[in-house]
Amino acid sequence: MISGHPRLYIYLHVMPTPKLDNYLGTFRKMRGFTQREMAFLLGCHNSAKVSRYEHSRRVPSLDTIFAYEAILGCSSRELFAGIQERAERQAMHRVRLLRRRLERQSRNPILTRKVEFLRSVVEGGTDELHYEAVPKT
């Protein structure tokens, strides 16, 4: 108790906010570039394409994504956080489905290694398990 008053605890349940598809405009502005300057740096003819990238009306090519990384000094995971998060969630769902399907099949060395690898992916331990080809018998 403080000054004769019971201590109150307030618990807030905060829902995680969904990430934007991309943060191209955010990082561009943080670095102080205009869309026109960014267009020049990316080799685009005008700023309209940069605007379309920033508003998710157009998906940049892989070359352009790498250029964004080099120019803005941050990873594509940061630049495209919402897309990355969604793609990872969908991929992990498919990993779990395939693992369950494979676990129901009869065992052989190749199948066992696939299941082990998929299990490590789900558990986040892909750095520890290296998938090596099993020689065919």
N, C-alpha and C positions, 0 to 999 in steps of 0.2 A: 504494500500500500504506500502511496505517496500522498502526503498531507491528508491522511485519513480517507482517501478515496481509493476504491478498489481499482486495480489495473485492468484496463479493457484491452482485449485483443481482438483485432479485426482481421479476419482472413478473407482475402480476395482470391477468387478463382479467375485467373486470367487465361483467356483462350489465346493460343498462339495465333498471331496475325499471319495470314497467308502472304507469301512473298510475291512481289511483282514478277512478271515474266522476265523482265530485264531491268538493269540499272544503268543502262548506257548513258542516258541523259543525266542521271545523278552524278556519275563519275566524270562525265564531260564537264559539267558545271563546276564540280569540285576542283578540277584542274584549270578552270578558267577559260575554256575554249568555247567559241561560238559554234553553231552547227555548220556554218560556212567553213570555218577553220578546220573542223573535224572532217568535213567532206574532202577538203584539200589533202589532209594528212592520210585519209583512207584511199585517195585516188579517185574519188567520185567527182562527177561533173558539176553537181550542185548539192545544196543542202537538203533538198526534198527527200533524197534517199536516206540520209541520216535521220531525218524526222520520222520516216516510215519505220526504220529500225527501232528508234526509241519508243515509238508508240505501238510496237508489235504488229504493224500492218505488213511487215516484210521481214523475212528471216535472212540474216546476212550469211554469205558463203563462209566456208571454213577459213579461206584466206583472209576474209574481212574480220572474222572473229580473232584470228591470230594477230592481225594488225591492231585491233582494238586492245588486245592484251599488251602488246609492245608499247603502244602509244600511251595508254592510260596507266600502265604499270600495275595491273591487277589481273587475276586469273579469270578464265571464262566461267568458273564456278561462281565467282562473285558477280561478274557482269550479267550472267543469266541464271541467277539464283532460283527463281520460280520455276523455270523450265527444267533446270537441273534437279531440283527437289521432286518435281512431278515425274520426271523420267526415271529417277532412282526408285521412287515408290512403286511405279508400275513394273520396273524390271525386277525388283525384289519380290513382288507378288508372283511374277512368272517363274522366278527361281524356286520359290516355295512350291508352286504347282508342279513343276517338272520334277523336283526332288521327290514329292509324294508319289508321282506316277512311277518313277524309276524304282523307288523303294518297294513297290508292289510286284516288280518283275523278278524273275529268277536271278540269282546272284552269279556273277562272273567277275574276274578281276577288273575289267574295264568299267563295268557298271558300278562296282564298289567304289572305284576311284572317282567316278563322276558324282556319286551321291556324297562322298566325303568332301569333294570340292564344293558342291552346292551348299552343303551344311556349313562349311567354313565361310562362304559368302554371306549366308544369312546371319551367322554369328559375328561377322565383321572381322574375321581372321584370315583374309586372303593373303596377307603378307607372310604368314607363317607356313602355309601349305602351298607348295609348288606343284602344279599339275604337270606331270610328265607323261609322255605317250607310253602306253603299255604295248609291248611288242605283240603282234598278232600271232596266234598259235595255229 
